[in-house]
Amino acid sequence: MKIGIFGGSFNPPHMGHINAIQTVAKKVGLGKVHVIPAAQNPLKTPVEGPTPEQRLQLTRLAFEQYGETYFVDDQEIKRGGMSYTIDTVMNLRKTYEASDLYLIVGADKFEELAQWKDYQKILSETNLIVTTRPGYETPESLEEMPGYLKPLVSDFDFNFIELSTGRNIQFITLRDIEISATELRKWLRTGKPVEKYLPLAVESYIKENKIYRNLGDRIGDFTKFTEFCADVLFSKKGINVRGFDLRGVAAPSEFTLIASGTSTRHAAAMAENIVLAVKEEYNVHPQSVEGIDEGRWVLVDYGALIVHIFYDFVRQEYSLENLWREGKDLGLKDPYVGKPEAH
């Protein structure tokens, strides 16, 4: 029997997840799929939302009507801590042969697989199914393969790659439901209709347990909160830190901060420092964090406040300040000027 492994944060589980796994199961002929919510993805910044146990329950509710083929596996939640795919694969290998295991990943994860713990072992202990969207160009030659994969390729033909490990990789194109969990979390917090994208049982559980609440309930005064985040940026030597009150103009948030770093690493580090400082002071995670891996443009979303942190060269390209000319400039001042020891 072919056994699928389908992991993720499932924050929340939605129709895009269900469509993806049903398409793969049908095309590949999977007899059983382990749907495995992660305790914590090592490559993702924690965001505000349900507990791991609530995500597990949401995932069970999402898949309960689709039959015994889909088994919601709680091993990563039970294990706790960082969830490494290799640990899960090796646990499943106690039950299944490597040739029977099929790890399902999106094309974006396939490209970054070399960042995963023991990725080479993953490619010897399980086959890979890469889900793609229309327009994705499947590698057609060795030169087009991701760098980490080239030494392991023994043969390839159209959408099928044979590896020297004895395993294989195949590509499956999805006619996907265009929605992301990040978008859904924002919609749920603002009361936008989501029934098209969430199973009814999932939506009901979210509403009953008030899972995706607006962060304003916990942050309170967003003017003070914006100033707090600005102080963090100043303390970490943010360049040209500016803040705007956008409550009088059409904008995706009520307040915004913008700052630059001297490098992509500096920009990412400032974002990480804001996340840590806010968690310590307000006990709140951001709604979402985008771009922190590259550090060119990092967006930290706290609902009524969105923080944009750029590598300074990239900031010049976008000139976001021009979008906010009608807003009120908060006239932020660096409290650490003349106090280099505080940086």
N, C-alpha and C positions, 0 to 999 in steps of 0.2 A: 504494500500500500504506500502511495506517495503521501508524505506528511508535510504540510505547510507550517511555517513559523512566521507569524505576522505580529510584530511588536510595534509599540509606539506609546506616546503619552496619553492618547485618547482624552484630550482636554478641550472639548468633550468629544466622545465618539459621535460621528455624523454619517450621513448617507454617502459621502465620498469614500469613507473607509469601507462601508458595506459593499458599495458598488465595485470597489477595487478588488476586494478579496473574493467576491462572487465571480467576477470576470476571470481572475487568475485560476480559481478552483475549477471552473468549467473548461478553460482552455488547456490547462496542464493535466487535468484529471486527478486533482487532489482528493484523497479519500477522507482526510481529516485535516483540520487547521487548528493549530494552537494559537489563539489570539491572546497576546501577552502584554498587559499594561506594565510600563516601566515604573519602578519606584522613583528614580531620578536619572534622567539622561545626562551622562557626563559632559556632553557637548552643548547642553542648553542651560541658559540662565533660568533659575526658578522664577515662576510668575505666579501672581495671585490667582487663587481658584480653589478647586476641591482638594481634599486630602487624597493621598494615594488610595485609601480604602474606599472613598467616594467614587474615584475614577474607576476602580475595579467594579463597583456596583453599577455604575453607569454603563460600563462595557458589557456587563452581563445582561442588562436591560436592552441594550442595543442589538444584541445577537440572539436573544432568547427565542425569537419567533422564526429563526432561519434554520432550525433543525440541528441534529446531533453532529453534523459535519464540523460545526464551529464550536470549539471547546475553549471557553475563557479560562486561561491558565494563570493562577495567582502566584507562581513561583517567585517572580521578581519583587512583587509587593511583599511577600513573606520574607524574602531574603533581606530587603531593606537596603539602605545605602545607595551607592551608585550602581546603576544597572548596566552591566557589560554583557554584550551579546554572546561573547565566547563562553561565559559562565552558563548561560541558558542553553546554548547549543550542546555543551559537554554534559549537562544534566539530562538533556533529551537523548543524547547518545547512549545513555545507560539502558534505554528502552528500544531505540531504533538504530538501524544501520545508517552510516553516513550517506550511502547511495539513495536512501529513501527520504532524506530530509531536504526540504526546499525553503531557504530563507528568502522572504519577500521584502524587497526594498525599493524605494523610489529612485528615479534616475539621479536626483541630487545626492542621495546617500551613497549611491554607487560611485559617483565621482570622488567622494571624500572618504571612501572606505579605508584608505591608508591611515586615517586618523584614529581608527577604531583599535581598541586593545586586541593584540594578537590576530590581526586581520588575516595574516597568512594561514594561521591555523583554522580560522573560520572557512577559508577557501579550500581546505582539505577535509573538513569535517561535515560540510553541507554544500549542496548545490545552491546556486543563486538564481532568483527570478527578479529581473529588474522591470518595474512598471514604468512605462513612459506615456507621454501624452502626444496627440497628433502633432507632427512637426518636429519631434525629437529625432535627430539623425543618429541612428544606430551605427557604432563603429564598423567600418567596412574593410579596414586594413589594420595591420599591426601599429602603424604610425598614429592611427586615430584612437587607439586604446589609451585609457588613463595610464600614466607612467608606472604606477605601482603594479599594474597588471601585466605589462608586456613580458617580463621574464617568465611568467607562469602560463602563457598561452601556447598550446601545442597545435591547435587547429581552430579555424573558425569558418562559418558559412552563414551568410546573411544575418539572422538574428540569434545565432547559436554559437557559443564559444566553448571549445574543449580545453580544459586546463591540464597541465602536467601533474596536478595533484590527484587526478582521477575524477574530479568533479567537473561540472559544467555550469555555464551561465546562459540563460535565455532571456530574451526581451519580449515583453507583452505590452502592446499598446492599448491604453484604456480610453474609452469614450467617457471621460470623467465628468462627474458633477462638479462644476466649478465653484468650490467654496473651500476656505481654509478655516482651521480651528481658531486662528487668531481673529479673523473676521467675525466668526460666530460668537466668540467671547465678547467682542465689542458690541455686537447687536443685542446680545442677551442683557448686557449692562445698561443699554439705552432703550430697551423695550421694543426694539425693531422685530417684526414677525420673523420667526425662524422655523415654522412648522414644515416648510418645504425641505429643510435640510437636516432635521433631527427626527429620529423615531419618536412617536408620541410618548412612550414610556420614559424615554430619556428627558424630553422636555418637561414632563410632569414632575419627575424626580428633582430636576434642577429648580423648578419653581417652588416646590414644596419645601426644599431644604435651603432656599435662598442662596444658592451657591455663587452665582456670578453677580454679586452686589456691586453697586456703584461705589468706587473707593472714597467718594466724598463723605460717606457716612463715617469713615474712620479717620480721614485726614483732617476734615473740618475746614479751617481757614486756608484757602489755597493761595492767598497772597503771601501769608507767612511761610507756607510750604514752598512756594516758588523761591522766596528769599533764602530759605534753608538750603535748597538744592544749589542755588547760585553760590552760596558760601562754600559748599563742597567743591564746586568747580574752581572757584578762586583759590582755595587752599591747595588744590592740586595743579596750580599754575596754568589754569585755562586761559587762553588768549582771547581777548576782545569778547568777554562774556556780556551778553545783552539779554534783557528780559522784556516781554511785551504783555500787556493786559489786552486781550482780544475780545472781551465781553461785548464790546460795542460793534463788532464787525463779524461778518460771516467767516467762520474758521472752524476747523475740526476740534479745537480745544479752547478753553477760556483763557489760559495762560500758556506762554511758550518761553523756553530758554534756548539760547544758541551760544555755542562756544567752539573754539578751535584747539586742536592739539598740535604739537610740533611734529608729530609722526602718527602713523596709523596705530602704533602701539600705545602712544600717549592718549589718543582719543578713546581707544577701547578701555584703557586703565581708568580714565575719568568716569566712564559709564559704569564700570564695575564698582568704583568708589561711591557713586551716587546710590546704586542699588544696596550696597552694604550699609551706608550711613542711614538711609531711609528705613531699612529693615530694623536697624538698631534703635532709631529714634521713634518711629511710628508703628513698628511691627507690621509693615505692609510690603509686599512684593509688587513690582510693576505689573501692569496688565499684559504688557508684551515688551520684548527687547529685540530689536532688529539690527543687523549689520555689525554685531560685536566681533564676529570672526575676522572680518576684513579690516574694520576700523577706519574705513574711508568716510562713512556717514553712519553714525550709530544713533538710533532713535529709541528713547526710553519713554514709554507711555504710561502715565499715571492718570489717565482719563482727562480731568480738567486741566492737567499740565502735561505737555509733551516737551521733552528735552531733546534737542538736536546737537550732537557733538561731531564735529568734522575734523578730518585731517585738513589743515588750513588751506592747502592748495585746492582741495575739492570744494571747500566753502566758497571760494571765489567764483567757481563755475556756476553755482546754483543761485547765489545772491538771494537767499531766502528772506533776508530783511526787507527786500523790496515788496514782498507779499504782505508785509505787516505794517506798511507805512501809515495806514489809517488807525492802527492800534495805538495804545498808549505805551510809550517807552518808559520802563520802570526806572531808568537812570541808575542802574546798579553801580555801586562803588566797591572796589576791592578793599576789604577790611584789613588785608595783610600787607598792603603797600607800606614799605618802610619796616616791615617785620619779617625779613627773610627766614628767620629761624622757625616761623610758624608754618612755612610751606612744607 
